[in-house]
């Protein structure tokens, strides 16, 4: 008896069905991986933001240097009947509430609006929406009252609705003669922390780090000689600067001209993050 059997192979239809199934499974796997990666990124950023804020607050209390410490959220008390933000509420416990009243930055925040879009369940449940400006100015400012600030740390959640072709600052410090600190991103997905408008000393992330339409967290610190930068809980790098009093005296600006996006839980402490 002939036990040999002839193998006829796969038909074209069977091959097409197999390829289609593999394609569908691959698409599902890639989407699941991307979803998992985004959840992991956000969880790491949330953990770092919470732990670093606690560390900074305790450092400021310990060192007794809280005159210009602020932690801002946007609550119902800071929103007028027209829906505009009229003042910034400091929840650090230091009572550094301030009015965004500089004329060049809008009439008491008339270019700033509240949003329930938030990066994490913290604070009042609002973020600061600087997307729809009537006059093209989208900033809120706090004056450091001519006090020298040699060291400091800025921390904030931010979301760019659209990344610009050139750096648009989510935070900067304006001093007589120009900007002394700038933090912002552009459309190649890089974020830059620099001293001076020309960015003479700067730390820049890899391209693609910052993406449109999603929340990111930034922490930028300077101890009087060295800059350090963290994004989404990841240490980006450090740079020797040796520039004095970059944080002040001057005016701290939240959301620079033409910044399109949202800010939430923004902090400044005149101490250096202890991970330095």
ZIWOJO-V957978 format. One record per pair of residues at least 6 apart in sequence whose ideal C-beta (glycine too) atoms are under 7 Angstrom apart, sorted by the first residue. I is the first residue (numbers start at 0). GAP is how many residues later the second one is. Records with the same first field share a line. If there is no record, write none. Layout:
# ZIWOJO-V957978
I->GAP, GAP
This chain:
# ZIWOJO-V957978
40->191
43->188, 189
44->171, 172, 187, 188
45->74
46->186
47->169, 182, 185
48->106, 108, 168
51->103, 167, 221
52->102, 214
54->218, 219
55->97, 211, 213, 215, 217
56->35
58->212, 215
59->6, 9, 209, 211
62->208
64->205, 206
65->28
66->80
67->28, 76, 79, 81, 200, 202
68->23, 25, 27, 199, 200, 201
69->20, 22, 26, 72, 197, 198
70->19, 20, 21, 196
71->16, 17, 18, 194
72->16, 18, 50, 51, 53, 192
73->11, 40, 50, 52, 53, 54
74->14, 49, 51
76->12
77->7, 8, 9, 10, 11
78->6, 7, 35
79->6
82->30, 31
83->25, 26, 28, 29
84->24, 27, 28, 29, 43
85->22, 23
86->10, 11, 12
87->9, 10, 12, 52
88->8
89->6, 7
90->32
97->44
98->9
99->6, 8, 9, 12, 40, 41
100->7
101->39
103->33
104->32, 34, 35, 36
105->29, 31
108->31
109->24
110->22, 23, 24, 26, 27
111->16, 18, 28
112->16, 19
113->12, 15
114->11, 12, 14, 147
115->9, 10
116->10, 145
117->7, 8, 9, 146
118->38, 96, 145
121->143
122->142
126->135, 136, 137
127->134, 135, 136
128->133
129->8, 125, 129, 131, 132, 133
130->30, 129, 130
135->122
136->120
137->117, 119, 120, 121
138->114, 115, 116, 117, 118
139->114, 115
140->110, 111, 112
141->110
142->108
143->104, 105, 106, 108
145->103
146->101, 102
147->97, 100, 101
148->96, 98, 99, 121
149->74, 94, 95
150->71, 72, 73, 119, 120, 121
151->70, 95, 116, 117, 118
152->66, 68, 116, 118, 119, 120
153->17, 29, 66, 114
154->64, 112
155->14, 15, 62, 107, 109, 110, 111
156->58, 60, 106, 107, 108
157->12, 58, 60, 103, 105
158->54, 55, 56, 102, 103
159->25, 50, 52, 100, 101
160->51, 52, 99, 100
161->50, 98
162->22, 23, 24, 26, 47, 49
163->22, 23
164->21, 22
165->20
166->17, 18, 19, 25
167->16, 88, 90, 91
168->13, 14, 15, 87, 90
169->13, 14, 85, 89, 93
170->12, 82, 83
171->7, 9, 10, 11, 81, 84
172->6, 7, 8, 73, 74, 75, 77, 79
173->76, 77, 79
174->74, 75
177->18, 19
178->17, 18
179->15, 16, 66, 70
180->14, 65, 66
181->12, 15
182->10, 35, 37
183->7, 8, 72
184->6, 25
187->19
188->18, 19, 20, 21, 22
189->14, 15, 17, 19, 20
190->14, 18, 19, 27, 40
191->7, 10, 12
192->9, 10, 27, 34, 36
193->7, 8
194->6, 46, 48, 51
200->26, 38, 40, 42
201->37
202->24, 26, 33, 34, 35, 36
204->26, 31
208->22
209->6
215->15, 16
216->15, 16
217->13
218->11, 54
219->9
220->7, 51, 52, 55
221->19, 24
222->49, 53
224->15, 16, 17
225->12, 14, 15
226->11, 12, 14
227->10, 48
228->7, 8
229->6
251->16
253->9, 12
254->8
